[in-house]
Amino acid sequence: MPLYADIPGIAMQVSRDVVVASIQVDLDENVLARFREDLLLRIHETGSRGVILDVSGLETIDSDEFAALRRIITMSEIMGAESVLVGLRPGVVSALIEAEADVDGLRAASNLDAAFAMLKPEPEAEPESEAEADPEADPEDNLPPEPEPATESER
């Protein structure tokens, strides 16, 4: 029998190279442990570059549950997947701040579209010409070499 057979799982799907996890069950130590293992395995198997944690289904999050989610976010980022929280309710945000939860560096979005936009890879800026790539470069360096003068025997 699997280790977490009787523990509710958190629904996950991969969309646009991002794992979207919709947390719709009450969190406890066992649910969080299963979620951690399932999420990290999904990131590893799919090579996803991002994770969206949709917590809109949670009425409350206590400081211990939030700390566990933070650790899961850190683990995901170590595996190369940026994370964004979505669906934080005003009361949850207020309670976390009042409890002095560590929210530094957390990325949050108001909805899934905004979260996907935050995780969209930024296009690499390519200079329009080599001269723009290095403003210190001498423009004459980009000119083709001048032909060698003809020798007496070639004339």
Backbone as CSV, one residue per row, in Angstrom:
resi,resn,N_x,N_y,N_z,CA_x,CA_y,CA_z,C_x,C_y,C_z
1,MET,0.847,-1.170,0.000,0.000,0.000,0.000,0.900,1.244,0.000
2,PRO,0.605,2.241,-0.882,1.417,3.450,-0.930,1.417,4.191,0.400
3,LEU,2.498,4.903,0.640,2.700,5.609,1.899,1.569,6.571,2.226
4,TYR,1.055,7.305,1.229,0.052,8.331,1.472,-1.336,7.936,0.964
5,ALA,-1.639,6.658,0.922,-2.890,6.182,0.327,-4.130,6.792,0.973
6,ASP,-4.126,6.991,2.269,-5.327,7.503,2.937,-5.247,9.000,3.258
7,ILE,-4.278,9.696,2.647,-4.118,11.134,2.867,-4.582,11.860,1.601
8,PRO,-5.465,12.852,1.745,-5.945,13.551,0.549,-4.798,14.227,-0.206
9,GLY,-4.879,14.121,-1.527,-3.869,14.755,-2.368,-4.335,16.129,-2.824
10,ILE,-3.401,16.897,-3.314,-3.688,18.223,-3.855,-3.631,18.110,-5.368
11,ALA,-4.708,18.572,-6.016,-4.805,18.470,-7.474,-3.702,19.279,-8.141
12,MET,-3.040,18.644,-9.128,-1.977,19.313,-9.871,-2.124,18.998,-11.346
13,GLN,-1.819,19.989,-12.162,-1.737,19.777,-13.599,-0.635,20.661,-14.144
14,VAL,-0.120,20.297,-15.300,0.926,21.088,-15.939,0.309,21.812,-17.128
15,SER,0.489,23.117,-17.151,-0.027,23.949,-18.240,1.018,25.009,-18.559
16,ARG,1.364,25.153,-19.828,2.341,26.146,-20.270,3.673,26.009,-19.536
17,ASP,4.091,24.770,-19.304,5.362,24.469,-18.641,5.385,24.921,-17.180
18,VAL,4.197,25.007,-16.574,4.058,25.425,-15.178,3.153,24.418,-14.467
19,VAL,3.572,23.989,-13.273,2.718,23.129,-12.454,1.733,24.027,-11.713
20,VAL,0.443,23.751,-11.890,-0.592,24.493,-11.177,-1.162,23.554,-10.126
21,ALA,-0.979,23.927,-8.860,-1.463,23.122,-7.742,-2.609,23.871,-7.078
22,SER,-3.775,23.245,-7.058,-4.957,23.873,-6.476,-5.243,23.243,-5.120
23,ILE,-4.966,24.003,-4.084,-5.109,23.482,-2.722,-6.542,23.716,-2.264
24,GLN,-7.311,22.634,-2.223,-8.723,22.711,-1.876,-9.061,21.876,-0.640
25,VAL,-8.039,21.387,0.050,-8.253,20.567,1.244,-7.608,21.266,2.435
26,ASP,-8.118,20.965,3.612,-7.505,21.517,4.817,-6.091,20.972,4.948
27,LEU,-5.188,21.853,5.297,-3.794,21.456,5.419,-3.504,20.909,6.808
28,ASP,-2.687,19.888,6.841,-2.118,19.388,8.093,-0.746,18.833,7.734
29,GLU,-0.043,18.357,8.714,1.319,17.884,8.503,1.402,16.799,7.426
30,ASN,0.467,15.850,7.435,0.484,14.740,6.474,0.145,15.208,5.060
31,VAL,-0.854,16.082,4.930,-1.226,16.605,3.614,-0.056,17.392,3.028
32,LEU,0.583,18.206,3.849,1.723,18.997,3.386,2.907,18.107,2.988
33,ALA,3.144,17.029,3.735,4.235,16.109,3.397,3.961,15.426,2.061
34,ARG,2.726,14.976,1.854,2.373,14.345,0.579,2.484,15.363,-0.558
35,PHE,1.976,16.568,-0.331,2.042,17.602,-1.355,3.487,17.899,-1.737
36,ARG,4.358,18.019,-0.742,5.772,18.293,-1.002,6.358,17.222,-1.925
37,GLU,6.147,15.964,-1.575,6.699,14.874,-2.386,6.099,14.855,-3.784
38,ASP,4.764,14.995,-3.876,4.096,14.976,-5.179,4.555,16.128,-6.062
39,LEU,4.657,17.335,-5.496,5.040,18.507,-6.274,6.481,18.398,-6.759
40,LEU,7.389,18.045,-5.870,8.793,17.949,-6.267,8.997,16.865,-7.328
41,LEU,8.272,15.771,-7.208,8.347,14.710,-8.218,7.799,15.214,-9.553
42,ARG,6.698,15.949,-9.517,6.106,16.481,-10.758,7.064,17.471,-11.433
43,ILE,7.709,18.326,-10.654,8.693,19.264,-11.222,9.836,18.488,-11.866
44,HIS,10.305,17.468,-11.170,11.420,16.661,-11.677,11.038,15.932,-12.973
45,GLU,9.865,15.333,-12.990,9.433,14.550,-14.153,9.139,15.417,-15.373
46,THR,8.601,16.612,-15.158,8.180,17.453,-16.284,9.188,18.531,-16.656
47,GLY,10.131,18.825,-15.771,11.076,19.909,-16.028,10.396,21.269,-16.035
48,SER,9.272,21.372,-15.348,8.517,22.629,-15.323,9.387,23.760,-14.788
49,ARG,9.184,24.945,-15.345,9.972,26.111,-14.960,9.261,26.971,-13.942
50,GLY,8.018,26.618,-13.587,7.269,27.411,-12.629,6.241,26.592,-11.878
51,VAL,5.800,27.172,-10.753,4.758,26.565,-9.925,3.791,27.672,-9.523
52,ILE,2.511,27.405,-9.721,1.478,28.304,-9.219,0.742,27.561,-8.119
53,LEU,0.764,28.139,-6.916,0.043,27.560,-5.782,-1.249,28.343,-5.612
54,ASP,-2.356,27.725,-5.998,-3.664,28.354,-5.865,-4.232,27.987,-4.499
55,VAL,-4.247,28.975,-3.609,-4.719,28.731,-2.238,-6.112,29.337,-2.009
56,SER,-6.832,29.600,-3.088,-8.160,30.217,-2.967,-9.147,29.322,-2.222
57,GLY,-8.876,28.031,-2.155,-9.756,27.111,-1.447,-9.533,27.085,0.057
58,LEU,-8.554,27.836,0.535,-8.255,27.837,1.972,-8.880,29.054,2.642
59,GLU,-9.710,28.781,3.632,-10.326,29.869,4.409,-9.312,30.467,5.383
60,THR,-8.436,29.596,5.902,-7.414,30.035,6.855,-6.111,29.290,6.582
61,ILE,-5.017,29.915,6.981,-3.701,29.270,6.961,-3.013,29.709,8.239
62,ASP,-2.661,28.742,9.088,-1.959,29.156,10.307,-0.471,29.322,10.003
63,SER,0.255,29.871,10.946,1.663,30.206,10.695,2.508,28.960,10.426
64,ASP,2.190,27.831,11.057,2.947,26.600,10.801,2.696,26.084,9.386
65,GLU,1.440,26.113,8.947,1.103,25.682,7.584,1.769,26.601,6.560
66,PHE,1.743,27.891,6.852,2.361,28.855,5.945,3.866,28.627,5.873
67,ALA,4.496,28.370,7.005,5.939,28.099,7.029,6.253,26.840,6.208
68,ALA,5.399,25.831,6.309,5.598,24.610,5.516,5.455,24.904,4.025
69,LEU,4.481,25.731,3.653,4.337,26.126,2.246,5.568,26.899,1.770
70,ARG,6.094,27.767,2.630,7.312,28.517,2.276,8.475,27.564,2.006
71,ARG,8.611,26.541,2.832,9.693,25.568,2.623,9.498,24.824,1.296
72,ILE,8.268,24.490,0.977,7.974,23.808,-0.291,8.306,24.738,-1.467
73,ILE,7.981,26.010,-1.338,8.314,26.994,-2.376,9.835,27.060,-2.554
74,THR,10.568,27.105,-1.447,12.033,27.148,-1.513,12.578,25.905,-2.197
75,MET,12.050,24.738,-1.860,12.495,23.490,-2.488,12.231,23.521,-3.991
76,SER,11.058,24.020,-4.379,10.706,24.119,-5.801,11.684,25.027,-6.529
77,GLU,12.030,26.132,-5.899,12.943,27.082,-6.529,14.347,26.510,-6.654
78,ILE,14.768,25.732,-5.675,16.068,25.068,-5.772,16.075,24.103,-6.962
79,MET,14.911,23.540,-7.276,14.794,22.637,-8.429,14.607,23.404,-9.737
80,GLY,14.634,24.736,-9.677,14.571,25.538,-10.892,13.193,26.027,-11.285
81,ALA,12.210,25.884,-10.408,10.848,26.312,-10.719,10.465,27.512,-9.852
82,GLU,10.262,28.657,-10.500,9.813,29.846,-9.772,8.398,29.604,-9.260
83,SER,8.036,30.242,-8.159,6.718,30.028,-7.564,5.945,31.325,-7.400
84,VAL,4.625,31.216,-7.576,3.719,32.343,-7.372,2.501,31.826,-6.610
85,LEU,2.122,32.559,-5.570,0.889,32.248,-4.835,-0.271,32.987,-5.473
86,VAL,-1.414,32.329,-5.558,-2.616,32.928,-6.128,-3.787,32.636,-5.198
87,GLY,-4.689,33.597,-5.108,-5.939,33.357,-4.399,-5.889,33.584,-2.905
88,LEU,-4.908,34.333,-2.450,-4.853,34.635,-1.015,-6.031,35.537,-0.650
89,ARG,-6.801,35.119,0.313,-7.953,35.912,0.767,-7.473,37.036,1.680
90,PRO,-8.204,38.151,1.684,-7.800,39.288,2.527,-7.615,38.915,3.998
91,GLY,-8.503,38.094,4.530,-8.390,37.691,5.932,-7.146,36.862,6.191
92,VAL,-6.789,36.013,5.228,-5.585,35.191,5.362,-4.349,36.087,5.348
93,VAL,-4.314,37.034,4.400,-3.174,37.951,4.315,-3.038,38.733,5.614
94,SER,-4.148,39.253,6.097,-4.137,40.035,7.333,-3.621,39.198,8.505
95,ALA,-4.116,37.978,8.614,-3.699,37.109,9.720,-2.210,36.779,9.635
96,LEU,-1.714,36.534,8.431,-0.290,36.218,8.277,0.593,37.397,8.673
97,ILE,0.193,38.592,8.257,0.983,39.778,8.601,0.917,40.034,10.102
98,GLU,-0.269,39.900,10.694,-0.410,40.081,12.147,0.421,39.064,12.919
99,ALA,0.557,37.852,12.373,1.346,36.806,13.023,2.835,36.948,12.702
100,GLU,3.181,38.013,11.976,4.556,38.288,11.582,5.183,37.134,10.799
101,ALA,4.380,36.533,9.916,4.883,35.462,9.055,5.903,36.045,8.078
102,ASP,6.864,35.226,7.707,7.911,35.658,6.779,7.341,35.665,5.361
103,VAL,7.074,36.859,4.856,6.534,36.991,3.504,7.553,37.623,2.546
104,ASP,8.756,37.892,3.038,9.787,38.508,2.199,10.091,37.617,0.999
105,GLY,10.132,38.229,-0.161,10.486,37.511,-1.377,9.372,36.685,-1.982
106,LEU,8.232,36.610,-1.319,7.115,35.853,-1.889,6.551,36.589,-3.083
107,ARG,6.186,35.842,-4.087,5.513,36.435,-5.233,4.068,35.995,-5.206
108,ALA,3.172,36.957,-5.383,1.742,36.650,-5.353,1.061,37.366,-6.506
109,ALA,-0.031,36.786,-6.960,-0.807,37.369,-8.044,-2.277,37.289,-7.681
110,SER,-3.064,38.158,-8.308,-4.490,38.214,-7.990,-5.282,37.099,-8.656
111,ASN,-4.768,36.567,-9.779,-5.486,35.491,-10.464,-4.499,34.647,-11.278
112,LEU,-5.011,33.582,-11.879,-4.127,32.676,-12.618,-3.467,33.343,-13.823
113,ASP,-4.211,34.170,-14.551,-3.626,34.845,-15.708,-2.446,35.711,-15.298
114,ALA,-2.610,36.453,-14.207,-1.523,37.303,-13.722,-0.329,36.450,-13.279
115,ALA,-0.601,35.305,-12.680,0.484,34.413,-12.249,1.239,33.861,-13.452
116,PHE,0.512,33.427,-14.483,1.190,32.937,-15.689,2.029,34.042,-16.315
117,ALA,1.514,35.266,-16.313,2.271,36.399,-16.872,3.558,36.637,-16.084
118,MET,3.502,36.468,-14.764,4.696,36.650,-13.939,5.747,35.582,-14.234
119,LEU,5.297,34.405,-14.646,6.215,33.295,-14.887,6.650,33.182,-16.341
120,LYS,6.114,34.052,-17.199,6.476,34.003,-18.616,7.942,34.356,-18.759
121,PRO,8.681,33.548,-19.521,10.095,33.873,-19.690,10.245,35.210,-20.417
122,GLU,11.178,36.012,-19.927,11.425,37.298,-20.551,12.270,37.066,-21.798
123,PRO,11.852,37.668,-22.916,12.657,37.493,-24.127,14.021,38.148,-23.947
124,GLU,15.019,37.482,-24.458,16.360,38.041,-24.350,16.473,39.199,-25.322
125,ALA,16.900,40.338,-24.825,17.043,41.520,-25.660,18.257,41.344,-26.563
126,GLU,18.022,41.483,-27.857,19.111,41.392,-28.809,19.358,42.778,-29.373
127,PRO,20.609,43.237,-29.348,20.890,44.560,-29.903,20.616,44.569,-31.401
128,GLU,20.240,45.751,-31.893,19.904,45.865,-33.306,21.141,45.766,-34.184
129,SER,22.279,46.167,-33.689,23.513,46.043,-34.455,24.663,45.837,-33.480
130,GLU,25.802,45.437,-34.027,26.960,45.208,-33.158,27.412,46.497,-32.494
131,ALA,27.247,47.635,-33.175,27.665,48.916,-32.600,26.853,49.224,-31.349
132,GLU,25.563,48.837,-31.355,24.732,49.074,-30.171,25.087,48.112,-29.056
133,ALA,25.616,46.950,-29.402,25.986,45.967,-28.388,27.124,46.479,-27.529
134,ASP,28.060,47.219,-28.118,29.187,47.755,-27.378,29.347,49.222,-27.733
135,PRO,28.739,50.115,-26.929,28.799,51.532,-27.260,30.210,52.094,-27.225
136,GLU,31.141,51.406,-26.555,32.521,51.865,-26.479,33.319,51.483,-27.720
137,ALA,32.778,50.571,-28.526,33.515,50.076,-29.688,33.689,51.172,-30.723
138,ASP,34.825,51.132,-31.377,35.120,52.075,-32.451,34.347,51.619,-33.691
139,PRO,33.521,52.489,-34.306,32.742,52.079,-35.477,33.624,51.570,-36.605
140,GLU,34.866,52.042,-36.688,35.748,51.581,-37.754,36.148,50.121,-37.568
141,ASP,36.010,49.603,-36.328,36.334,48.194,-36.086,35.371,47.277,-36.819
142,ASN,34.194,47.770,-37.159,33.178,46.952,-37.808,33.271,46.996,-39.332
143,LEU,34.209,47.781,-39.878,34.373,47.866,-41.323,35.145,46.659,-41.824
144,PRO,34.859,46.242,-43.080,35.631,45.118,-43.628,37.081,45.536,-43.840
145,PRO,38.019,44.597,-43.805,39.428,44.956,-43.984,39.665,45.518,-45.387
146,GLU,40.580,46.476,-45.467,40.930,47.062,-46.757,41.804,46.068,-47.528
147,PRO,41.652,46.050,-48.867,42.474,45.114,-49.650,43.939,45.506,-49.580
148,GLU,44.804,44.501,-49.634,46.255,44.731,-49.633,46.651,45.410,-50.945
149,PRO,47.576,46.343,-50.898,48.037,46.948,-52.150,48.727,45.916,-53.032
150,ALA,48.536,46.046,-54.322,49.120,45.094,-55.275,50.628,45.257,-55.301
151,THR,51.323,44.121,-55.425,52.786,44.154,-55.511,53.188,44.388,-56.956
152,GLU,54.463,44.655,-57.175,54.974,44.928,-58.519,54.701,43.776,-59.469
153,SER,54.839,42.550,-59.005,54.643,41.385,-59.889,53.170,41.176,-60.244
154,GLU,52.238,41.653,-59.396,50.823,41.475,-59.666,50.295,42.534,-60.622
155,ARG,51.046,43.622,-60.830,50.572,44.681,-61.710,50.786,44.379,-63.122
